[in-house]
Amino acid sequence: MSGPAGGDASKADLVHRQLKEEIELGELAPGTPLSELWLVERTGASRTPVREALRRLAAEGLVDLVPRQGARVSRVSLQSVRDLFDFRTLLEPAAMRQATEAAAADPELRRLFTAMRNEFARTVRRVPSQARSRAFYELADRFDWAIIGATRNEHLRRTIAELRPHTARLRNLSHVDPQRVEVSVAEHLRMCDALLAGDADGAAAAIADHLEQSLATIFRNLARGPGEGLDLLG
């Protein structure tokens, strides 16, 4: 079946973008029912673009379409978390190597990462707070996208970018952990320092360590309060 045309297509894009952002930010938590009527009222769109948006989100793994029950935000299983991080560990060190090589050859890119390194350093000096944590995660997200943008392999770049919604969702599911923020800032400084030094091996090792520590933190936090959105048996 072909998708909607004309105005419905643009409305489907808007609904898809809105729901995807709300899922990534945790505003629509895992397991949240997504009835068509509720979404029509929430978004102001008609049923056709709402259905198309739900189909797209289901294809991206962010929504489950359950027969005779309707749609819901997909739940998170411990296995799915581990699978995601295992896959990221295969991909992101390679991207970091390519970004390190690109920064060594491109002064503008080097200036970008130098500026980010300085921002991470300023974060260390800020008083711990929710605002500081939010600012750090926004900076970390920009850093991740900068690495993606500096990755010369198109397929690697696209694959990592497609994982970002799932990565963002897990970041919110793990909650804002002040102690983890402290450690993660230091990990990002190590990544930046290795990249700016042209040390591709060191940068790749630094991001692999960051992913390992992030996974351990997410598992700890989910174990403390898994809630209905976590499928412990999945």
N, C-alpha and C positions, 0 to 999 in steps of 0.2 A: 504494500500500500504506500502510495506517495504521501509526502508530508503536506501540510497546509500551504496555501499559496497566498501571495499578496499580503494584505493587512494581517491575516491570521499568522503568517510566517513571522512577521516582525513582532507581533504580540507574543508568539511562542518563544522567540529569542529573549524578550524582556522577562517573561515568566521564568524561563530556564535560568537566566542570569540571576534573578532575584532569589530563587529557591536554592540555587547552587551556593550563593554567597551565604545565605542563612544557615545552610547545612555546614559549610566550612567553619563559620564562626560559632557553631554550637547553639545558635538560636533555635534551630530545629534539631532537637536531640535525636540520637539513634533510637529507632522504635516508634517515633512520632507518627500517628496515622495521618495520611494526607488524602482526605476525602475530596472529591472533585468539587462538591458544593462549597466546602470550607475554603478551598483554594480560589474558587471563583470570587467569593466574598473578599478574600484576603488580597488578591491581586487586581481585581477589577476586570479581569479578562473573561472571555466566554469559555465554554467547556472545550471547544476544539483546540485552542492554543494550550490550555492547561493539560489536556491529554498528550499533546505532542511534547510539551516540556517534560512531563513525567516519563515518557518513553525515552527521551534523551538521557535523563538522569539515571534511568534504569540501565541503559546501555553503558553508562559510565560507572556503574556499580554503587551509586549513591542512594538509589531508591530500589526497594523491592516491590514488584507487582505480584501480589498474592491472590491466587484464584479465589473468587467468592468473598474475599475480604477487602480488596482494594489495594491502594498503595500505602507504603510507609517508608520512612527514612531507614535505610539499611542498618541493621545492627552490626556490631563489631565482635568478632570472635578473636580469642587469643591466637588462634592459628593464622587468621587473616592479618593480624598485626605483625606476627613474626614473618609471614610470607612477604609482606610489604617491605619490611626492613632488610630481609635477606636480598630482595631484588634491588633495593636502593644501594646496598653494599656492593653489589656487582656493578652497578652503573655509575654511581656518583664519584668514586675515586678516579675512574677513567675520565669523567668530565672535569674533575679538578686538575688532573694532569694537563688536559688540553687547555684549560683556562690559564694555568700557570705559564705554559708555553706562549699562549696568545698575549698575556700581559707583558712578557719579556720582550715581545716584538712590537707592541703597540703602546706608545707613550700615553695616549688618551685613556686606554683601558687601565694602565698602571696607575694613572691619577685617580681613576674611579675607585680602585681597590685601596689605594692609599687613603683616600677620604673616608672610606668605610672603616678602615682600620682605626683611624683617628676617632670615629664615632663610637666604635666598640670601646676604645680606651677611655673616652669620656663617660661611657656607661658605668665603668668600674668605679668612678669617683662619685657617682650619684647616690643619694641616700636610698636604700631599698624601699620600694613602695609599689603599689599596683600600677601607677602611672609609669614608673621606671620599667617594670616588667613588660607592659604593653609596648613601650617604646623599643625595648630590646627585641621583642618578637617581630615588630614591624621592620626593624633594621635587619634582623636575621633573614626575614622573608625577602627583602631587597637584595641581600647578599646572595641568597640562593638563586634568585632570578638573574643576577649578574653572572654567576657561574654558568647558568644555562645559556645565557646569551653569548658567552665567550667560548662555548663548546662548538668546535668546528664541524663535528659529525652531525649531520642533520637528523639521522634516525635516533641517535643517542639523545640529542637535544629535545626532540619531540616526545620521546618516551618518558624522560624525566619530567617534562612539563605536564604530561598527562597524569602523572602520579601526584601532582601538587595538591589537588583537592583532598585526596585521601590523607596526605601528610598533614595538611592544615587541620583536618578534622581530628586527627589523633593528637595534635598539639593541644587542642582545646579540651579533648577528653581527658588528657593527663593533668589538667588543671594548672594554674599558675603556681609553681613551686619556687619560692624565693631562693632556696638553697640550690636548686637546679639552675636557676638563672645565673647565679654566681659562677658555677662550674661551666655552664655553656658559654658565657662571655669569654672565659679563659680559653675554651676550646676554639672559639671563633678567632680570637687573637692569634692562636697558634696556626690556624689555617691561613690567615692573612699574612703572617710573618713568613711562613714557608713559601706561599705564593709570590710574595714580593721579593723574596730572596732568589727566586727562580728554581726552588727546590721542589720539583714535581713529585719525587718520591715522598718527601716529607709532607707535602700538602695532601697527597692521596692518603697517607697513613693517618694524618690528623683528622680528615673527614670520616675515615673508617672508624676511628676511635670515638668521634662525636656520635655517630650513628649507634654504635654499641652502647654507649652510656645513655643515649636518649631512649633506646628500647628498654633498658633496665629500669629507667625512671617511669616510663609509661606502664610497664608491668606492675611495678610497686604501687602506683597510684590507682590503677584499675583494680588491683587485688583488695585495696582498702575500701573501695566503694564502687563496685562494678555497676550497680543500678540495672534497670531493665534494658538498657541499650547494649549490654554486653552479653554475648552468648558464650557462656563458659564451656559449653560442650562442643562448640563449633570449631 
